[in-house]
Amino acid sequence: MRVLQIGPYPPPNGGVQTNLVDIRNYLRKHGCSCEVINITRHRRADADGVYYPGNALEVVRLLLRLRYDLVHLQVGGDFSKRLLALSLVCCLMPGRKAVLSFHSGGYPSSPAGKTAGPRTLRGWIMRRFDGVIAVNREIADLFGKFGVSAARVRLIAPHSVSAPGKEAALPDDLARFFEQRQPRLIAVGQLEPEYDLPLQIDAMAKVLQRHPNAGLAILGSGSLERMLRERIASKPYGDRILLCGDVAHEGTLRAIGRSDLVLRTTLYDGDSISVREALAFGTPVIATDNGMRPVGVRLIPAREPGKLLEAIEAALAEGGPHPRPAAAREEHEEENLEAVVRFYRELRSDAKA
């Protein structure tokens, strides 16, 4: 089986990127071909079956030139005109099956999501896919509103919980920070408004009153980097907060495993992979309640500093992590990846019937 994935390829590392890479590695491990077309602004030289087209025309040329049985489009955000056009092109490739995974916790409840319907252009294009993968129940229901047949929908959460390799190391600045700070708090995401990172930065003032040697490391990149650096620099405790930038996925896993607490404060969010990774390593998690957090997360309402501080104190008072066995983590990961590949095979079998 030859699979072509289209979506964001790391760096930077995010939920969609991680899911795409996990599926690719799983397919290749089991003898299947899997090439990738990156559709982000991050460009590199084409290598190892990963292509970086510079514009929409080059994407179409690759879709026509490459050899594959099935194309899997993985995207987040919203259904922009650009994304809808790409979706339609994928579905029109002759002799190929087309699958869509949509990763966006905020879209179903957004103004655009609330207008979902079978008579919309979005609905017409969604129904052109041979199969769609919903990463949570809310998105599965969204596809139903677009008129996608339930037989074409699979609910498969993109849980990536593999342990970091032995060679995985922390960046030097993060390693030094972890050596100096205790307890260690960490946030993994993008430096964008929806992650409400100023809430965490401001909360450290009171955290440090009880835990004078505490530190907060923020991993990720984004449009708010300059603003966040300035905000941190303005604090008298600015040296207790480290803005790390992008960290390779295995390094991120290593950092999560060495942390005392993971913070996920969001204005809207999906089924966060970093949250599930933290739970798999036994690292306590505090996250904004979005209605779809897994069991084991300490939930807080959005934009309430007092509730965040209460949750941090309670989590730190409970003590250290309780890691799940590596075998259990690997088994859980395999189940989700196997489900995706089974879906691929089902679609290919239908084509041959």
C-alpha positions as CSV (number, residue, x, y, z in Angstrom):
1,M,0.0,0.0,0.0
2,R,1.2,3.4,-1.0
3,V,0.0,6.4,1.1
4,L,0.5,10.1,0.5
5,Q,-0.1,12.4,3.5
6,I,-0.7,16.1,3.1
7,G,-0.4,18.4,6.1
8,P,2.1,20.2,8.3
9,Y,5.4,18.4,8.7
10,P,7.7,19.3,11.6
11,P,9.4,21.5,12.6
12,P,7.6,23.0,14.4
13,N,6.1,20.2,16.4
14,G,2.3,20.3,17.1
15,G,-0.5,17.9,17.5
16,V,-1.3,17.6,13.8
17,Q,2.4,17.2,12.9
18,T,2.9,14.5,15.6
19,N,0.0,12.5,14.4
20,L,1.2,12.7,10.8
21,V,4.7,11.6,11.7
22,D,3.3,8.8,13.9
23,I,1.2,7.4,11.0
24,R,4.1,7.7,8.6
25,N,6.5,5.9,10.9
26,Y,4.0,3.1,11.6
27,L,3.3,2.5,7.9
28,R,7.0,2.4,7.0
29,K,7.8,0.1,9.9
30,H,5.2,-2.3,8.4
31,G,6.6,-2.2,4.9
32,C,4.2,0.4,3.4
33,S,5.3,3.5,1.4
34,C,4.3,6.8,2.9
35,E,5.4,10.1,1.4
36,V,4.4,13.6,2.6
37,I,3.5,16.9,1.1
38,N,4.1,19.8,3.6
39,I,1.7,22.6,3.2
40,T,3.0,25.1,5.8
41,R,5.1,28.2,5.3
42,H,8.1,26.3,6.8
43,R,10.3,25.2,3.8
44,R,13.2,22.8,3.5
45,A,14.8,20.9,0.7
46,D,12.9,17.8,-0.5
47,A,14.3,14.7,1.2
48,D,13.3,11.2,2.3
49,G,9.9,11.4,0.7
50,V,9.0,14.7,2.2
51,Y,8.2,17.5,-0.3
52,Y,8.0,21.2,0.3
53,P,6.1,22.8,-2.6
54,G,6.2,26.6,-2.8
55,N,2.7,27.2,-4.1
56,A,-0.7,25.6,-4.8
57,L,0.3,24.7,-8.4
58,E,3.3,22.8,-7.2
59,V,1.0,20.9,-4.8
60,V,-1.2,19.9,-7.6
61,R,1.7,18.8,-9.7
62,L,2.9,16.5,-6.9
63,L,-0.5,15.0,-6.5
64,L,-0.5,14.2,-10.2
65,R,3.1,12.9,-10.3
66,L,3.6,10.9,-7.2
67,R,2.6,7.2,-6.9
68,Y,0.1,6.4,-4.2
69,D,-3.2,4.5,-3.6
70,L,-4.6,6.8,-1.0
71,V,-4.2,10.4,0.0
72,H,-4.7,11.5,3.6
73,L,-5.2,15.2,4.2
74,Q,-4.5,16.2,7.8
75,V,-5.4,19.8,8.8
76,G,-6.5,22.0,11.7
77,G,-7.9,25.5,12.1
78,D,-10.9,26.1,10.0
79,F,-12.3,25.2,6.5
80,S,-10.8,28.2,4.7
81,K,-11.3,28.6,0.9
82,R,-7.7,27.4,0.4
83,L,-8.3,24.3,2.4
84,L,-11.6,23.6,0.7
85,A,-10.0,23.9,-2.8
86,L,-7.2,21.5,-1.7
87,S,-9.8,19.1,-0.3
88,L,-11.6,19.0,-3.6
89,V,-8.5,18.5,-5.6
90,C,-7.5,15.5,-3.4
91,C,-11.0,14.0,-3.9
92,L,-10.8,14.4,-7.7
93,M,-7.5,12.4,-8.2
94,P,-8.5,9.5,-10.5
95,G,-8.0,6.0,-9.1
96,R,-7.1,7.2,-5.6
97,K,-9.0,7.1,-2.3
98,A,-9.1,10.3,-0.3
99,V,-9.3,10.6,3.5
100,L,-9.6,13.7,5.7
101,S,-8.5,14.2,9.4
102,F,-9.7,17.5,10.8
103,H,-8.0,18.6,14.1
104,S,-9.7,21.6,15.5
105,G,-11.2,21.7,19.0
106,G,-12.6,25.2,18.5
107,Y,-14.2,24.9,15.1
108,P,-17.4,23.0,15.9
109,S,-18.5,25.7,18.5
110,S,-17.2,28.6,16.4
111,P,-19.7,30.9,14.4
112,A,-18.6,29.1,11.2
113,G,-19.0,25.6,12.8
114,K,-22.5,26.5,14.0
115,T,-23.6,27.0,10.4
116,A,-22.5,23.5,9.3
117,G,-25.1,21.9,7.0
118,P,-25.4,19.5,4.1
119,R,-26.3,22.3,1.7
120,T,-23.2,24.3,2.3
121,L,-20.2,24.2,0.0
122,R,-18.2,22.8,2.9
123,G,-20.7,20.0,3.3
124,W,-20.7,19.2,-0.4
125,I,-16.9,18.9,-0.4
126,M,-16.7,16.9,2.8
127,R,-19.0,14.3,1.2
128,R,-16.6,13.9,-1.6
129,F,-14.1,12.2,0.7
130,D,-14.1,8.4,0.7
131,G,-13.5,8.5,4.5
132,V,-13.1,11.0,7.3
133,I,-11.3,10.6,10.6
134,A,-12.7,12.5,13.6
135,V,-10.3,13.0,16.5
136,N,-13.1,13.5,19.0
137,R,-16.9,13.1,19.3
138,E,-17.6,16.8,18.7
139,I,-15.9,16.7,15.3
140,A,-17.6,13.4,14.4
141,D,-20.9,15.1,15.1
142,L,-19.8,18.0,12.9
143,F,-19.2,15.7,9.9
144,G,-22.7,14.4,10.5
145,K,-24.1,18.0,10.3
146,F,-22.3,18.3,6.9
147,G,-24.2,15.3,5.7
148,V,-21.3,12.8,5.7
149,S,-22.6,9.3,6.0
150,A,-21.8,7.6,9.4
151,A,-20.3,4.7,7.5
152,R,-17.6,6.9,6.2
153,V,-16.6,8.4,9.6
154,R,-14.2,6.8,12.1
155,L,-13.6,8.2,15.6
156,I,-9.8,7.8,16.2
157,A,-8.1,10.0,18.7
158,P,-4.5,10.8,17.7
159,H,-2.8,9.6,20.9
160,S,1.0,9.7,20.6
161,V,2.4,8.4,23.9
162,S,5.7,6.6,22.9
163,A,8.6,7.0,25.2
164,P,11.6,9.1,24.0
165,G,14.6,7.3,22.7
166,K,17.6,6.9,24.9
167,E,19.5,9.4,22.8
168,A,16.9,12.1,23.2
169,A,18.3,15.1,25.1
170,L,17.0,18.4,26.3
171,P,18.3,21.6,24.7
172,D,21.2,23.0,26.8
173,D,19.2,26.0,28.1
174,L,16.2,23.8,29.1
175,A,18.6,21.2,30.7
176,R,20.2,24.0,32.8
177,F,16.9,25.4,33.7
178,F,15.6,22.1,35.0
179,E,18.8,21.6,37.0
180,Q,18.2,24.9,38.7
181,R,14.5,24.9,39.3
182,Q,12.2,22.8,41.5
183,P,9.3,22.3,41.2
184,R,9.3,22.4,37.4
185,L,6.2,23.6,35.5
186,I,5.9,23.2,31.8
187,A,3.6,24.4,29.0
188,V,3.7,22.8,25.6
189,G,1.9,24.4,22.7
190,Q,2.0,27.4,20.4
191,L,2.7,31.0,21.3
192,E,-0.7,32.1,20.1
193,P,-3.6,33.9,21.8
194,E,-5.7,30.7,22.3
195,Y,-3.2,29.3,24.7
196,D,-3.6,32.2,27.2
197,L,0.1,32.1,28.2
198,P,0.0,35.5,30.0
199,L,-2.2,33.8,32.6
200,Q,0.5,31.4,33.4
201,I,3.3,34.0,33.4
202,D,1.3,36.2,35.8
203,A,0.4,33.3,38.0
204,M,4.1,32.6,38.7
205,A,4.2,35.6,41.0
206,K,2.1,33.8,43.6
207,V,3.5,30.3,42.9
208,L,7.0,31.7,43.8
209,Q,5.7,33.0,47.1
210,R,5.2,29.4,48.3
211,H,7.8,27.7,46.0
212,P,10.7,30.2,45.8
213,N,12.8,28.0,43.5
214,A,10.0,27.1,41.1
215,G,10.3,27.5,37.3
216,L,8.0,27.6,34.3
217,A,9.3,26.4,30.9
218,I,7.2,27.3,27.9
219,L,7.9,25.2,24.7
220,G,6.7,26.3,21.3
221,S,6.8,29.1,18.8
222,G,4.2,31.5,17.4
223,S,3.1,35.0,16.6
224,L,3.2,36.2,20.3
225,E,6.8,35.4,20.9
226,R,8.0,39.0,21.1
227,M,5.1,40.1,23.3
228,L,5.7,37.2,25.7
229,R,9.4,37.8,25.9
230,E,8.7,41.4,26.8
231,R,6.1,40.4,29.4
232,I,8.5,38.0,31.0
233,A,11.4,40.5,31.0
234,S,9.1,43.0,32.8
235,K,8.6,40.7,35.7
236,P,11.0,40.7,38.7
237,Y,10.9,37.0,38.5
238,G,11.6,36.8,34.8
239,D,14.6,34.5,35.3
240,R,12.2,31.9,36.6
241,I,10.4,31.6,33.3
242,L,12.1,30.2,30.2
243,L,10.7,30.7,26.7
244,C,12.3,27.7,24.9
245,G,11.1,28.0,21.3
246,D,10.5,24.8,19.3
247,V,11.9,21.6,20.8
248,A,12.1,18.3,18.9
249,H,9.3,15.9,19.8
250,E,11.5,13.4,21.6
251,G,13.1,16.3,23.6
252,T,9.6,17.5,24.4
253,L,8.7,14.1,25.7
254,R,11.8,14.0,27.8
255,A,10.9,17.4,29.2
256,I,7.4,16.4,30.0
257,G,8.7,13.3,31.8
258,R,11.1,15.4,33.9
259,S,8.5,18.0,34.9
260,D,6.4,18.2,38.0
261,L,3.3,19.7,36.4
262,V,2.0,20.4,32.9
263,L,-0.2,23.4,32.3
264,R,-2.6,23.6,29.4
265,T,-4.5,26.9,29.7
266,T,-6.6,27.6,26.6
267,L,-9.5,29.7,25.4
268,Y,-10.4,26.8,23.0
269,D,-8.7,23.5,22.4
270,G,-9.1,20.0,21.0
271,D,-8.0,16.6,22.2
272,S,-4.4,17.8,23.1
273,I,-1.7,15.2,22.4
274,S,0.6,16.8,24.9
275,V,-2.0,16.3,27.6
276,R,-2.2,12.6,26.9
277,E,1.5,12.3,26.6
278,A,1.9,13.9,30.1
279,L,-0.7,11.5,31.6
280,A,1.1,8.5,30.0
281,F,4.3,9.6,31.7
282,G,2.5,10.1,35.0
283,T,3.1,13.9,35.0
284,P,0.1,15.7,36.6
285,V,-1.8,18.0,34.2
286,I,-3.9,21.1,34.8
287,A,-6.0,22.0,31.8
288,T,-8.9,24.3,30.9
289,D,-12.1,22.4,30.8
290,N,-13.1,22.0,27.1
291,G,-15.5,19.2,27.6
292,M,-13.3,16.5,26.1
293,R,-10.3,16.1,28.5
294,P,-9.2,12.6,29.4
295,V,-9.7,11.1,32.8
296,G,-6.9,12.2,35.2
297,V,-6.7,15.8,34.2
298,R,-7.3,18.5,36.9
299,L,-9.8,20.8,35.2
300,I,-10.1,24.6,35.6
301,P,-12.4,27.2,34.0
302,A,-10.9,29.5,31.4
303,R,-9.5,32.9,32.4
304,E,-9.7,32.5,36.1
305,P,-6.3,33.1,37.8
306,G,-7.5,32.1,41.2
307,K,-8.7,28.7,40.0
308,L,-5.4,28.1,38.3
309,L,-3.4,28.9,41.4
310,E,-5.6,26.7,43.5
311,A,-5.1,23.8,41.1
312,I,-1.3,24.3,41.0
313,E,-1.1,24.3,44.8
314,A,-3.3,21.2,45.0
315,A,-1.3,19.3,42.3
316,L,2.1,20.1,43.8
317,A,0.9,19.1,47.3
318,E,0.0,15.7,46.0
319,G,3.6,14.8,45.3
320,G,5.4,13.2,42.4
321,P,4.4,11.4,39.3
322,H,3.2,7.8,38.9
323,P,4.3,6.7,35.4
324,R,2.3,4.1,33.5
325,P,4.4,1.1,32.3
326,A,6.1,1.7,29.0
327,A,4.4,-1.5,27.6
328,A,1.0,0.0,28.3
329,R,1.9,3.3,26.6
330,E,3.2,1.5,23.5
331,E,0.1,-0.8,23.3
332,H,-2.2,2.2,23.5
333,E,-0.4,4.0,20.7
334,E,-0.4,0.9,18.5
335,E,-4.2,0.6,18.8
336,N,-4.8,4.1,17.4
337,L,-2.3,3.7,14.6
338,E,-3.6,0.2,13.7
339,A,-7.2,1.7,13.5
340,V,-6.0,4.3,11.0
341,V,-4.3,1.7,8.8
342,R,-7.3,-0.7,9.0
343,F,-9.5,2.2,7.7
344,Y,-7.1,2.7,4.8
345,R,-7.3,-1.0,4.0
346,E,-11.1,-1.0,4.2
347,L,-11.3,1.8,1.7
348,R,-8.9,0.1,-0.7
349,S,-10.9,-3.2,-0.4
350,D,-14.1,-1.3,-1.3
351,A,-12.3,0.0,-4.4
352,K,-11.4,-3.5,-5.5
353,A,-14.9,-5.0,-4.8
